[in-house]
Amino acid sequence: MYRPKFPLLAKLVTHMGSDYLPNYQGYKGKNVSSFGYVTVSDWGGECNLKKIMEKASVTISESNVQGALITANALLGFLDYCLNNEIEIEERKSLFLSCFTNKGYRTVAEMLRSENQ
């Protein structure tokens, strides 16, 4: 059984910011620009997304790595919205990447609003 809430704990902050993201920096010639967590249900610890960004900036110089917490339902709703509205692939990418601003999203409406902010 899944927990009712995914907590973005300090140990995950340390692991993501100090180990995981720096290990991917330069992989296949790419720069890390974003990271995210997709959760089964609700989540907590949104403020820790900024802490991950701060930790990553220590080892990935001149970076502005941004994160997101997204519920699975919000992500599926986002994909349905894009398909139902025949949004082109490049536009989908742009909409999705606009969500990586160190925020969490529980609904597709919140994800779509992020593009307008």
Secondary structure, 3 states (H helix, E strand, C coil): CCCCEEECCHHHHHHHHHHHHHHHCCHHHCCCCEEEEEECCEEECCCHHHHHHHHHHHHCCCCCCEEEEEEHHHHHHHHHHHHHCCCCHHHHHHHHHCCCCCEEECCHHHHHHHCCC
